[in-house]
Amino acid sequence: MTDKPPAHARFRPSSIPRLAPPPANPDIVVIGAGAAGIGAARRLLERGLSVAVLEARDRVGGRAVTVRLRGHAVDLGAHWLHAGSINPLVRLGRARGEPLRRAPQDSHVRVGRRPGRPEEMRASARAFDLADRAMTLAARDGGPDRPAADALPPGLGPWRARVALVHGLVSGRPLGEVSLHDFPSLEYGDNLFIAGGYGAYLARLAHGLPVALSTPVAGVARTGEGVRVETAAGAAVSARAVIVTAPVMVLREAIRFDPPLPASIRAAIDGFSNGIYEHAVLHWPSSPFRGADRLASLVGGRHAPPGLLTRIDGTPFHYVELDAPSIAATGGDEDAVRRLVRRVLAEHVGSRGLRDLSIPLVSQWRRDPWSLGSWAVVPPGHAPARAALREPVGERIWFAGEALSHRQWGTVGGAYEEGARAADAAADRVLNRTP
Ligand SMILES: Cc1cc2nc3c(=O)[nH]c(=O)nc-3n(C[C@H](O)[C@H](O)[C@H](O)COP(=O)(O)OP(=O)(O)OC[C@H]3O[C@@H](n4cnc5c(N)ncnc54)[C@H](O)[C@@H]3O)c2cc1C
């Protein structure tokens, strides 16, 4: 670990919203201006309350940020609008006339250097189906929690490793480290994208919000009827309630609570593990993958890359999706990741196919002090943690963020929804409280 800023933090966002100055005596403080903080602040203002959002970074959006690279919008964090039918940002995007587009359902398959055959594609789809059904049934069988990997059924044949790899990727940890009871709760189908990037969309939603940037919070104290939120610079903002949206991995160390949080809440926070998922951003004009926005499954080589998203919005940009084992195998070093990506791609397209490939950046969210991971993962035995965190503390501290979402955990939509939920609960409490 070095003191150098993580690679993605060296790029400026493509879209910078105009923010309002936060009031000195707000009804409610929101800690963090990522999806959950933006969702919370928008809902509190709709409810007629005054709000001050305190954000550690010098930008909004948290783990969703879009930058401009070689004239194109590139997301360095979140990119898919998952679970379209229940994602509040899809609903809101449609109402606002945002440029949403459906993600293609089909993907490229390459087995070694050749395209996959129709029977291989069918076998792969069948294996994923079988696994999904088996895991969903096993999670509901009433037995004790166990690693999600234990519920992979027999009969997946040569596709077993691929199924485990892909599910491990979307989980943020290998399936042996993921709770079976929690895993199937994720709503993953029906994905969309947005032109100009997901981070830029969130930045538009932050327009006009009262946010203080570069203001890390170091402490939350309960005082009389309210709270005092203390910044790392030694300032304090008093309010009637606070909504804390800092990632749970950050919360453990960065924010001191006085009096300390109840043991059940502390145990819920401490029990999550940090999900690892990073993007290697590829600029590859001559890539053999045609069309736009298709995933590519590369199988049959010595190295098994978990994911490749090709020709984003029809541009020469691609993402290699890196999981925890690939990051561990490279020691997390950016250049080692670049070499791994080149080795993997060369197996499938030959070295000459990579002549115009460049890899301008590899994200490092796990090293970013304001995220310390890509999302929170529930290990076996820890499944009640998401619900436990929804309980307010002393009727004046609410938590929100992707980690609390049951059906959309690890996503921007889930974080936004949890922000709005916490805002409603806090607003109900504040508006009904006699002064
Ligand atoms: C590479 C990558 C790809 C992803 N892909 C997708 C995807 O395609 N689709 C999807 O839906 N999700 C994706 N995700 C997950 C998604 O980005 C997150 O789930 C979501 O952005 C979390 O929102 P949040 O508001 O809970 O947290 P954050 O976005 O992390 O927001 C929390 C905010 O709190 C701030 N903060 C932290 N500590 C403090 C403090 N002490 N004081 C003040 N502020 C503080 C942070 O700076 C941050 O702005 C991806 C994540 C990564 C890393």
The ligand as an SDF file (V2000), in Angstrom:
LIG
                    3D

 53 58  0  0  0  0  0  0  0  0999 V2000
  -15.5620   -0.8610  -10.3550 C   0  0  0  0  0  0  0  0  0  0  0  0
  -16.9840   -0.8860   -9.8590 C   0  0  0  0  0  0  0  0  0  0  0  0
  -17.9920   -1.2270  -10.7290 C   0  0  0  0  0  0  0  0  0  0  0  0
  -19.3130   -1.2460  -10.2950 C   0  0  0  0  0  0  0  0  0  0  0  0
  -20.2860   -1.5570  -11.1880 N   0  0  0  0  0  0  0  0  0  0  0  0
  -21.5650   -1.3600  -10.8450 C   0  0  0  0  0  0  0  0  0  0  0  0
  -22.5650   -1.3890  -11.8460 C   0  0  0  0  0  0  0  0  0  0  0  0
  -22.2840   -1.6100  -13.0120 O   0  0  0  0  0  0  0  0  0  0  0  0
  -23.8520   -1.1410  -11.4540 N   0  0  0  0  0  0  0  0  0  0  0  0
  -24.1870   -0.8470  -10.1620 C   0  0  0  0  0  0  0  0  0  0  0  0
  -25.3550   -0.5850   -9.8870 O   0  0  0  0  0  0  0  0  0  0  0  0
  -23.2310   -0.8260   -9.1940 N   0  0  0  0  0  0  0  0  0  0  0  0
  -21.9360   -1.0520   -9.5150 C   0  0  0  0  0  0  0  0  0  0  0  0
  -20.9660   -0.9240   -8.5800 N   0  0  0  0  0  0  0  0  0  0  0  0
  -21.3400   -0.7030   -7.1830 C   0  0  0  0  0  0  0  0  0  0  0  0
  -21.8200    0.7340   -6.9580 C   0  0  0  0  0  0  0  0  0  0  0  0
  -20.8580    1.6210   -7.4480 O   0  0  0  0  0  0  0  0  0  0  0  0
  -22.0610    0.9640   -5.4650 C   0  0  0  0  0  0  0  0  0  0  0  0
  -22.8720   -0.0530   -4.9440 O   0  0  0  0  0  0  0  0  0  0  0  0
  -22.7600    2.2930   -5.1980 C   0  0  0  0  0  0  0  0  0  0  0  0
  -22.1840    3.3420   -5.9510 O   0  0  0  0  0  0  0  0  0  0  0  0
  -22.7000    2.5690   -3.7140 C   0  0  0  0  0  0  0  0  0  0  0  0
  -23.3470    3.7780   -3.4120 O   0  0  0  0  0  0  0  0  0  0  0  0
  -23.3310    4.2900   -1.8850 P   0  0  0  0  0  0  0  0  0  0  0  0
  -23.9890    5.6040   -1.8660 O   0  0  0  0  0  0  0  0  0  0  0  0
  -23.8300    3.2090   -0.9970 O   0  0  0  0  0  0  0  0  0  0  0  0
  -21.7830    4.4260   -1.5290 O   0  0  0  0  0  0  0  0  0  0  0  0
  -20.6880    5.3920   -2.1860 P   0  0  0  0  0  0  0  0  0  0  0  0
  -20.9530    5.5820   -3.6290 O   0  0  0  0  0  0  0  0  0  0  0  0
  -19.3710    4.8470   -1.7950 O   0  0  0  0  0  0  0  0  0  0  0  0
  -20.9690    6.7790   -1.4660 O   0  0  0  0  0  0  0  0  0  0  0  0
  -20.5600    7.0150   -0.1540 C   0  0  0  0  0  0  0  0  0  0  0  0
  -19.9890    8.4220   -0.0880 C   0  0  0  0  0  0  0  0  0  0  0  0
  -19.5540    8.6700    1.2530 O   0  0  0  0  0  0  0  0  0  0  0  0
  -18.3420    9.3950    1.1910 C   0  0  0  0  0  0  0  0  0  0  0  0
  -17.6460    9.2030    2.4580 N   0  0  0  0  0  0  0  0  0  0  0  0
  -16.9970    8.1040    2.9130 C   0  0  0  0  0  0  0  0  0  0  0  0
  -16.5250    8.3160    4.1510 N   0  0  0  0  0  0  0  0  0  0  0  0
  -16.8930    9.5730    4.5000 C   0  0  0  0  0  0  0  0  0  0  0  0
  -16.6920   10.3770    5.6480 C   0  0  0  0  0  0  0  0  0  0  0  0
  -16.0120    9.9320    6.7140 N   0  0  0  0  0  0  0  0  0  0  0  0
  -17.1970   11.6300    5.6570 N   0  0  0  0  0  0  0  0  0  0  0  0
  -17.8970   12.1250    4.5760 C   0  0  0  0  0  0  0  0  0  0  0  0
  -18.0950   11.3970    3.4660 N   0  0  0  0  0  0  0  0  0  0  0  0
  -17.6100   10.1390    3.4250 C   0  0  0  0  0  0  0  0  0  0  0  0
  -17.6120    8.8190    0.0020 C   0  0  0  0  0  0  0  0  0  0  0  0
  -16.6170    9.6850   -0.5000 O   0  0  0  0  0  0  0  0  0  0  0  0
  -18.7880    8.6130   -0.9770 C   0  0  0  0  0  0  0  0  0  0  0  0
  -18.9690    9.7350   -1.8190 O   0  0  0  0  0  0  0  0  0  0  0  0
  -19.6290   -0.9220   -8.9650 C   0  0  0  0  0  0  0  0  0  0  0  0
  -18.6130   -0.5740   -8.0800 C   0  0  0  0  0  0  0  0  0  0  0  0
  -17.3010   -0.5530   -8.5180 C   0  0  0  0  0  0  0  0  0  0  0  0
  -16.2270   -0.1460   -7.5690 C   0  0  0  0  0  0  0  0  0  0  0  0
  1  2  1  0
  2  3  1  0
  2 52  2  0
  3  4  2  0
  4  5  1  0
  4 50  1  0
  5  6  2  0
  6  7  1  0
  6 13  1  0
  7  8  2  0
  7  9  1  0
  9 10  1  0
 10 11  2  0
 10 12  1  0
 12 13  2  0
 13 14  1  0
 14 15  1  0
 14 50  1  0
 15 16  1  0
 16 17  1  0
 16 18  1  0
 18 19  1  0
 18 20  1  0
 20 21  1  0
 20 22  1  0
 22 23  1  0
 23 24  1  0
 24 25  2  0
 24 26  1  0
 24 27  1  0
 27 28  1  0
 28 29  2  0
 28 30  1  0
 28 31  1  0
 31 32  1  0
 32 33  1  0
 33 34  1  0
 33 48  1  0
 34 35  1  0
 35 36  1  0
 35 46  1  0
 36 37  1  0
 36 45  1  0
 37 38  2  0
 38 39  1  0
 39 40  1  0
 39 45  2  0
 40 41  1  0
 40 42  2  0
 42 43  1  0
 43 44  2  0
 44 45  1  0
 46 47  1  0
 46 48  1  0
 48 49  1  0
 50 51  2  0
 51 52  1  0
 52 53  1  0
M  END
$$$$
